[in-house]
Amino acid sequence: MEYWKSNAYRFPCLALITRKYLGIPASSATSERFFSQGALVITKLRNRLNKSTFEKISCLKNWGLFKDELEEVKKEDKLSKKEVSEEDN
């Protein structure tokens, strides 16, 4: 970053682009979320999925087109517990 700051007069456009994109802090949250999701798809019962099927399932889940039944049940349980706690108050 220091190099581009000191040489901005020589390469103004490139220095601007560099500051914009090199200044972004690296984060592994997205990749960690993907691998966690993969561990939920490939379980002991589903360990024979081929690569293309796994990729399709992962993409569909990521795009929100495929919902995991277990995740939906957990969401419903949380929602019903929240409603019960609100009724108690």
Contact map, one row per residue, 1 for C-alpha under 8 A:
11111000000000000110011000000000000000000000000000000000000000000000000000000000000000000
11111100000000000000000000000000000000000000000000000000000000000000000000000000000000000
11111110000000000000000000000000000000000000000000000000000000000000000000000000000000000
11111111000000100110000000000000000000000000000000000000000000000000000000000000000000000
11111111000000100000000000000000000000000000000000000000000000000000000000000000000000000
01111111100000000000000000000000000000000000000000000000000000000000000000000000000000000
00111111111000100000000000000000000000000000000000000000000000000000000000000000000000000
00011111111101110000000000000000000000000000000000000000000000000000000000000000000000000
00000111111100000000000000000000000000000000000000000000000000000000000000000000000000000
00000011111100000000000000000000000000000000000000000000000000000000000000000000000000000
00000011111111100000000000000000000000000000000000000000000000000000000000000000000000000
00000001111111110000000000000000000000000000000000000000000000000000000000000000000000000
00000000001111111000000000000000000000000000000000000000000000000000000000000000000000000
00000001001111111100000000000000000000000000000000000000000000000000000000000000000000000
00011011001111111110000000000000000000000000000000000000000000000000000000000000000000000
00000001000111111111000000000000000000000000000000000000000000000000000000000000000000000
00000000000011111111100000000000000000000000000000000000000000000000000000000000000000000
10010000000001111111111000000000000000000000000000000000000000000000000000000000000000000
10010000000000111111111000000000000000000000000000000000000000000000000000000000000000000
00000000000000011111111100000000000000000000000000000000000000000000000000000000000000000
00000000000000001111111100000000000000000000000000000000000000000000000000000000000000000
10000000000000000111111110000000000000000000000000000000000000000000000000000000000000000
10000000000000000111111110000000000000000000000000000000000000000000000000000000000000000
00000000000000000001111111000000000000000000000000000000000000000000000000000000000000000
00000000000000000000011111100000000000000000000000000000000000000000000000000000000000000
00000000000000000000000111110000000000000000000000000000000000000000000000000000000000000
00000000000000000000000011111100000000000000000000000000000000000000000000000000000000000
00000000000000000000000001111111000000000000000000000000000000000000000000000000000000000
00000000000000000000000000111111100000000000000000000000000000000000000000000000000000000
00000000000000000000000000111111110000000000000000000000000000000000000000000000000000000
00000000000000000000000000011111111000000000000000000000000000000000000000000000000000000
00000000000000000000000000011111111100000000000000000000000000000000000000000000000000000
00000000000000000000000000001111111110000000000000000000000000000000000000000000000000000
00000000000000000000000000000111111111000000000000000000000000000000000000000000000000000
00000000000000000000000000000011111111100000000000000000000000000000000000000000000000000
00000000000000000000000000000001111111110000000000000000000000000000000000000000000000000
00000000000000000000000000000000111111111000000000000000010000000000000000000000000000000
00000000000000000000000000000000011111111100000000000000010000000000000000000000000000000
00000000000000000000000000000000001111111110000000000000000000000000000000000000000000000
00000000000000000000000000000000000111111110000000000000000000000000000000000000000000000
00000000000000000000000000000000000011111110010000000100110000000000000000000000000000000
00000000000000000000000000000000000001111111111010000100000000000000000000000000000000000
00000000000000000000000000000000000000111111111000000000000000000000000000000000000000000
00000000000000000000000000000000000000000111111000000000000000000000000000000000000000000
00000000000000000000000000000000000000000111111000000000000000000000000000000000000000000
00000000000000000000000000000000000000001111111110000000000000000000000000000000000000000
00000000000000000000000000000000000000000111111110000000000000000000000000000000000000000
00000000000000000000000000000000000000000000011111000000000000000000000000000000000000000
00000000000000000000000000000000000000000100011111101100000000000000000000000000000000000
00000000000000000000000000000000000000000000000111111100000000000000000000000000000000000
00000000000000000000000000000000000000000000000011111110000000000000000000000000000000000
00000000000000000000000000000000000000000000000001111111000000000000000000000000000000000
00000000000000000000000000000000000000000000000011111111100000000000000000000000000000000
00000000000000000000000000000000000000001100000011111111110000000000000000000000000000000
00000000000000000000000000000000000000000000000000111111111000000000000000000000000000000
00000000000000000000000000000000000000000000000000011111111100000000000000000000000000000
00000000000000000000000000000000000000001000000000001111111110000100000000000000000000000
00000000000000000000000000000000000011001000000000000111111111000000000000000000000000000
00000000000000000000000000000000000000000000000000000011111111100000000000000000000000000
00000000000000000000000000000000000000000000000000000001111111111100000000000000000000000
00000000000000000000000000000000000000000000000000000000111111111111000000000000000000000
00000000000000000000000000000000000000000000000000000000011111111000000000000000000000000
00000000000000000000000000000000000000000000000000000000001111111100000000000000000000000
00000000000000000000000000000000000000000000000000000000000111111110000000000000000000000
00000000000000000000000000000000000000000000000000000000000111111110000000000000000000000
00000000000000000000000000000000000000000000000000000000100110111111000000000000000000000
00000000000000000000000000000000000000000000000000000000000010011111101100000000000000000
00000000000000000000000000000000000000000000000000000000000010000111111100000000000000000
00000000000000000000000000000000000000000000000000000000000000000011111110000000000000000
00000000000000000000000000000000000000000000000000000000000000000001111111000000000000000
00000000000000000000000000000000000000000000000000000000000000000011111111100000000000000
00000000000000000000000000000000000000000000000000000000000000000011111111110000000000000
00000000000000000000000000000000000000000000000000000000000000000000111111111000000000000
00000000000000000000000000000000000000000000000000000000000000000000011111111100000000000
00000000000000000000000000000000000000000000000000000000000000000000001111111110000000000
00000000000000000000000000000000000000000000000000000000000000000000000111111111000000000
00000000000000000000000000000000000000000000000000000000000000000000000011111111100000000
00000000000000000000000000000000000000000000000000000000000000000000000001111111110000000
00000000000000000000000000000000000000000000000000000000000000000000000000111111111000000
00000000000000000000000000000000000000000000000000000000000000000000000000011111111100000
00000000000000000000000000000000000000000000000000000000000000000000000000001111111110000
00000000000000000000000000000000000000000000000000000000000000000000000000000111111111000
00000000000000000000000000000000000000000000000000000000000000000000000000000011111111100
00000000000000000000000000000000000000000000000000000000000000000000000000000001111111110
00000000000000000000000000000000000000000000000000000000000000000000000000000000111111111
00000000000000000000000000000000000000000000000000000000000000000000000000000000011111111
00000000000000000000000000000000000000000000000000000000000000000000000000000000001111111
00000000000000000000000000000000000000000000000000000000000000000000000000000000000111111
00000000000000000000000000000000000000000000000000000000000000000000000000000000000011111
